Amino acid sequence: MSTFIYRDHTLYAEQVSVAECVRQYGTPLYIYSQSALSNNYFAYARAQERIKVCYAVKANSNIRVLNILAGLGSGFDIVSGGELARVIRAGGNCRNVVFSGVGKSSREICAALQADILSLNVESEMELDAIADCARHTHIQAPISFRINPNIKAATHPHLSTGKESDKFGLHPEQALALYEKAAGQKELSIVGISSHIGSQIFKAAPLEQMLNELLDIVDRLKANGIALKLINVGGGLGVCYRDEQPLSIGQYISTIEKKIAGRDLTLLVEPGRSIVASAGILVTQVQYIKKSATHKFAVVDAAMNDFMRPILYNNFHKISTVQEAHPRKKLPYHIVGPICESADFFGSNYMLALASQDLLAIHDTGAYGFTMSSNYNSRPRAAEVMVHGKEHMLIRERETHDSLWHNEWAPAQ
């Protein structure tokens, strides 16, 4: 059930009027629902007892978001030293942190070891050697899992695919087996598990089942050679509905995985990101101008591609609605575009809306990969972020100012 609903023709976030948030904080504005965040997390946490949930920080890394999830008991999947620092600052338990990614620096690896994280997911032989070097330098045994690339097409956008042999992620199974043997002979390393992640926006169970078959075959071959694993990390990627997609439910997703590992002494680890935070957020923007060309009607809004990149990166659809419903006006097809000097600066085409200048629009399902992918292109300050909980709302990230844009640059004395 959505926590962004209309009452008396006005959009509310939980029990807070979106228009009231705009009056206090301005636009563009990201608004998140704490209830939606919590409910989506608990859908995973309550699914099975043996599951360990490690939220994918890259989806939405605001410290308050991480703090709420940490308070609910979530672990974290990170892909950079900066994300590790955010988790620590948010009060997360580093013993429930896994570190993924193909390009971890020695500095990041050493920081992860010193933080005592659960596992480093190894993605190449050179990275394995770098981890061993860091372990010797810090005198800390490194807990490692190997990330497998099972060469599985996940039927998703090419930019979201991570499990084909042409993708940069993970290791070929035979290569991984050789590296497990290499790692087993090094006292600086502690082998704890195996991992894979084949992509995002996965809507069918078949690719997950195929991935698990590949992983369990490796688990069995390792066990026969005296290497017993404790963790099996199946990544994230569960699809969410932006338009009319039919995703697996979280229960179906977990059930598919559980059936495959039933009877095995393995702890299941999942790394959901989008499916926890996407539906928990909206981006609110104000119409600046209505413009007509020979063929189209444009609503020029004050948000832009620097605030929300997904439509241009993935040609992705997001529902857009007016914050105040205006029934007397006639609905017309509008292209929703931003002010940046790029033709790619758009949020969608032919939305049937009744619009006037200064109207507020809500771009829905923007809690994932919204603010985290934003930039200062065209020297635009990034948006503010607000968390709503019941009747309460709080600013969790201030709007940037022009001064903040050049805070770290050289500038002439005044």
N, C-alpha and C positions, 0 to 999 in steps of 0.2 A: 504493500500500500504506500502510495507516494506521500511524502511529508510536505510537498509543495502543492497546495490545493487552493481553490478559489472559495472565498466566502463573500457574499454580497458583491460579486463581480470584481473582487480584488484578490490578487495573489498573496498567499501567506506562506511563510516558511515556518513550519510548526505553528505556533500561536503568535507569530510576529509578522506584522504587515511588511511586505517587501518595500512598498512605497515609503514607509516610515524609516526603514534602514537606509534607503537612498537619501532621504532628507537629512539624516545624520552623517552619513559617510560618503555620499556622492557616488558618481559613476565614472568609469566602469567599476563594477563591484562584484567580487565573488562572495556568495553566501552559501554556507554549509550547514547542514542539519546534523546535530549530534545524535539525535534519535536514529536517523537513517544510517549513520556511520556505525552505531552500536548494533542495530538490528542486523545489518549486513555481516558484521563480524561474527555475531553469535550464531548466525545461520551456519557458518563453518564450525565454530567451536563446539556447538551442540550436536553436530552431525555424528561424530564418533568420539570415543574416549581416547583412542590411540593416536589421534591426529595432533600434530604440532603445526600451528598456524604462524607463518612468518610473513607478515604484511610487506608487500613490495613498495619500499619507500619512494621509488622513482615516480609512482603514480600521483602522489600528493605528499610533499615532504614538510608541510607546515608543522612547526614544533608543537602547536596545540593539537593538531590532528594526531601526531605521533604520541603525544602525552595521553590523550584519551584512549588510544589503542593499547598503549603500555599498561594503563590502569585496568583495562579489561583482560589483561594477561597475554596479549599478543607478543610473538616474537617478530623479527624483522629480517627481510631480505634486502641487502644493500649492494650497491655496485660502485661505490667510491668511498674514499676517506672522508669526504664532506658529509655523506649520508651517515657514516658511522658516528661522526661528531654530532650530528643532529639527534640521532637516537640516544646518545649519551646525555646530551643536553635536555632531552625530553623525559629522561628518567627511565629509559628502556633497559631491560636486563640483557647485557651483552652475551650471557650464556645461551640466549635464544636468538642469536644473530648468525646468519649465514652470509658469506661474502661471495658474490658472483661477478662475472665480467671477464673479458679476455685480456685486459690491459692493466692489471693491478701493478702499481709501482712498488718498489722496495719499501719506500716510506709508508705506503698504505698497508702493505703486508705486515710490517713491523708494528704499526699502530694497532692492527687487528689482533695480533698475537698478544700484545701488552694489555689489550682490553679483554682478553680471555673469551673470544667468541666461540660459538659452537663449531663452525666449520668454514674452511676456505674451499670454494669449488674450483678445482684445478682444470684449466682449459688448454694447456699445452705443456710440452716437456720442458721448455725454457722457463715457464712459470713455476713448474715443480722445482726446478733447480733454484730459482729465486726464493721460493718459500723455504727451502732447506737452508739456504744461506742466511736468511733472516732468522730462522730458528736457532742456528748456531750463534749468530751475533747477539740475540736477545736471551739466549739460554732458556728458551721456552719451547717445549715440544709443540709442533704445529698440527692441529687437527685438520685433516683433509678429506674431501670427497672428490671424485673425478666426474666431470660433466660429460655425458655421452651425447654425441650427435648421431641419432638413429637413422638419419636420412628419410624422414617422414614429412610428407607434404600435409600441412595442417588446414588447407583450404581457407586461407585468410589473405589479407592484403600482403603483397610482397614485402613491404616495409615492416610487417609484423611477424614474418616468418623467421624462426631461429633454429629449426630442426632439420633442414636439408643439408646435404653435403656441400652445396655451394655457399652456404651461410658461414659466417666467420666463427660461430660458436661451437664449443665442445670438441670432443675427440671421437675419431672412428673407434668402434668397439674393440677391434684388434689392437689398435694403438693404446687404448686405455688399459687393456689387459697387461700389456708389456710394462706400462708405467706403474700399475699396481704392484707388479713384481719388483720393480726398481725401488718403489717407495717402501715396500715391506722390509727392505734391507738397510734402511736408514733410521737410526735411533732418534734422529731429530724430528721424525714424522710419525704421526699417529693416524692410521687409516680408520675413518669412522663411517663412510658411507658412499653412496652413488647418487648422481643427480642427472636430470635432464629437463629441458624446457623447449617445447617444439613451436611455440608461437602464441600469439594473443588473438582474442575473438574466436575461440574454438567453440563450435556449436554442436558437434557430434561426438559420440563416445568412441567411435572406431579408431581415430588417430591416437587417443589416449591408451586404448587397449593394446594397440600395436606397439606404442612406446614402452608400455609396461612389460610386454613380452620380451622386448630387446633387453631391458634392464634386468629382468629376473633371470634371463639366460646368462648374463654376465655374473650376477650374484651367485648362481649355482656353479659356474665354472671357477669362480674365485674360491668358493667354499671347498671345492674338490682339491684345490691347491693350498688349503690351509689358511685362507684369508677370509675371515668372517666379518660381515658388515653389520652395523647397528641401525643406520638410517637409510631410507630410500626417499629421495626428494624428487617429486614429480613436477615441480615448478608451479606456474599459475596458468593464466591464459583463458580461464572460463569466460565465454562470451556474455555480453550484456545486450539488452535490447535498446537500440537508439531509434529505430523506426518501427519495423514489423518483424524483426528477426525472432526466431524461436529457439532461445538458448536452453541448454540443459539447466535444470534447477541445481542449486548447490547440493541438495541431497542426492540427486542422480549422479552428479559428478563424483562425490565422495564414495557412493555405493559402487560405481564402476571400478574405482581404484581399490577399494577394500576387498572386493571379490577376488581380485587378482593376487593380493598378498595375504589372503586368509590362511591361517595356519603357520605363517612364517614369523620368526622372532625378529621383526623389523619394525622400527618406529616410522610411521608415515609423516612426511613433512610436505606441506603445500605452501605456495607463495602467491596468494591472491593479492591483487592490487586494484585493478579497474573494478572488479565485481564488488569490492567493499566501498569504494569512494565515488564512483561515477555518478550514481543516482543520488548521492548525498549533496550534490552541489549544483548551483545555477550561476550563470554570469549575467548580471543586469547591466543593460546599456541604454542610453537615451538617444532617441531619434533627433538628429540635428536639422536635417533638411530632407524634404521630399523633392526628388528630381525626376523629370520625364525626358526620355529620349524618343527618337522616332519609333523605337521598338519595345522599350522597357520602361518600367517604373522602378526607381531606386529609392530605398530608404537608407540615407547615409547616417550611420550611428557613431557614437563616440568611442566605442570599442574598436579594436583593429586586430589584424593578424598577429601583431606583437603580443597582444593579450591572450589570444586563443588561436593556436596554429593548426589544430586538428582538421578543420575543413580543407585547408590547402594541402596539408601533408598527405592526407589519406582520402581526400574527396569524400569526407564523412558527413552524413546527415545528422543534424541535431534539431529536435523540436524547438521552435521559437514561438512564443506567445506574448501577448500584451499583458503588462502587469495590471492595468485597469481595463476591464472589458468594456467596449464602447458599442453597444448594440445598435444605436440609431445609425451609425456610419455603415457605409457599404464596404464589404470586403473586396479587395482588389489584389492581383498578384504582384508582389514586390520582390526585387532582388535586395537582400540585406547586405550592405557593403560598409566598409570602414574608410577612414580618412587617409590611409597610407598611400603613397605614390607607387602603387603596384596594382596591376589588374587582378592579381591573385588575392588581393585584400577583400575577401568576401566571406560571408557566413552561410549563404545558401540562396537558392533561386526559386522564384515563383511561390513564395509563401503567401497564402491567402489571408490577408490581415486588413483590418480597418485602422488606418494610421493617420496621424497628424504630427507636425513638428512638436518636439518636447515630450512625446509619449515615451513610456518606459517599456522595454522589451526584456524578456527573460529567455536566455539561451539555456536549455535544459541539459541535464546529464553531463555537466562540465566539471564535476569534482575530480575526475581523473585526467591527468595530462593536460590540464588547463593552465593554472598558474605555474606549475613546475616547468613548462616548456615556454613560458613567456620571456620576452626580451625587451631591450630598450631601443629597438629599431626605430629610426626617424627621431631619435632622442625623445622618446615618449616615456614618461614615468610609468612604472608598472602599477597595476590596480591594487586597491585595498582588499583585504580578506576579513570576513566576519563569520563567527560561529554563533548559531542560534540553538538554544536549548529551552524548550517550552516557551515561556513568555519572556525569556531573557535573551539578550544578544550582546556579544562582546567583540571588539576589534582585536583580531589576532595577527594582523600585519598592517602597519600603517601604509597609506598611499605614499609612493615615492614623490619627491619634489625635484624641481630642476637642479637645485644645489646638490642633491644626492647623486645626480647623474655623473657629475664630474668630481665627486669627492676624492677619488683616487687618481685624478689626472693632474698634470701640470696646468696651472692657470696663472695669469699675470696678477701681480699684487694690485690691490685696489686702495 
